[in-house]
Amino acid sequence: MKEISLHGSRILIGEAAANVHKYLPPAHVVVITDSNVRRHYGALCGAFPTITIEAGEPHKTLATIDYITSELVRLEADRKTFILGVGGGIVCDVAGFAASVFMRGLPFGFVSTSLLSQVDASVGGKNGVNYRGYKNMLGVFAQPQLVVCDPLSMATLPQKEFVAGFAEIVKAAMIASATLFDYVEKNAEKALRKDPQTLEHMVYKSVKIKADIVAVDEREQGERRKLNLGHTFAHAIEKNTTLSHGEAVSVGLCKASQVAVTLGLMSADELQRVENILQRLALPTTVTIPGAELYAAMRKDKKKSGDAIHLVLPVGIGRCEIREVSLATLSSLVAAGS
């Protein structure tokens, strides 16, 4: 097991989910999970009062927060109650948001059960819900006290949901580690077979990259924007397709890389490496969306400021830059790549 500390969070990578009780505070604990996860983690959830939400992106909404709030009131939660989210990215986002706003903030933590949530949603202190289809439009910055990342939890994941998490690992490597990118290229097949040691190494390296960035810019004023590599495209893709978040991030990484090649920031060979590794990891690299629809959704992204948008672009593999791109330029780039 490896441990990373981040703004008061203990991130335990390689720890068994069943051991979470060893790290919980001596407080009233309430679990928030979803209907799918509860089937696999019934013993863990059954040890505490449990609020079960419906599974899936359509339920990452204020209506779900309203339901959780009513249940917390019914369970007589108070300011010392500890909220434990058990599940993937949606559960972590929703549980963290609910904990952060109930009684102006309760302590909370996660047992992160999907690859996507272990390398992204459960770490870093972003918690939120969607609004009318727009990703994470409502949210807060609040750090979990505890995150448990158990590589054996991948065994119960459907393959399509499992592989979606690799997009965030490739993203982390593109942002800050050519060495991790090389490791993923060399070990892609072992990772797809859910080899625990390979997954633990990839998760640890990805979380370390994210933690190092968040440590210097918790509220996304500068450096943390790099973690949005591919996401401005991805959120717009999610708005206009049925792709999952991880699948959309995969396509978004390719589109950001294509823009980087167009602007002379990245070589065509490096773009090919990005597309090749994502394809080897069973992730999509293209999607058919009219440029006008993609651009319209991107205009509503949280990273827009006035008549420009902060776009993260790779500068080779292992480095990226934050570029302020005018909306007019963005429109032409999207049209060229659609």
SULNORLIN-V669691 format. One record per run of one state. SS is the DSSP state (alpha for helix, beta for strand, coil for the rest). FROM is the first residue (numbers start at 1). LEN is the number of residues. If there is no record, write none. Layout:
BEGIN
SS_FROM_LEN, SS_FROM_LEN
END
This chain:
BEGIN
coil_1_1, beta_2_5, coil_7_2, beta_9_5, coil_14_3, alpha_17_7, coil_24_5, beta_29_6, alpha_35_6, coil_41_1, alpha_42_5, coil_47_2, beta_49_5, coil_54_3, alpha_57_3, coil_60_2, alpha_62_13, coil_75_7, beta_82_6, coil_88_1, alpha_89_16, coil_105_3, beta_108_5, coil_113_2, alpha_115_7, coil_122_4, beta_126_6, coil_132_2, beta_134_8, coil_142_4, beta_146_4, coil_150_1, alpha_151_6, coil_157_2, alpha_159_6, coil_165_1, alpha_166_11, coil_177_1, alpha_178_15, coil_193_3, alpha_196_21, coil_217_6, alpha_223_6, coil_229_2, alpha_231_10, coil_241_4, alpha_245_18, coil_263_5, alpha_268_13, coil_281_10, alpha_291_8, coil_299_5, beta_304_2, coil_306_2, beta_308_7, coil_315_5, beta_320_7, alpha_327_11, coil_338_1
END
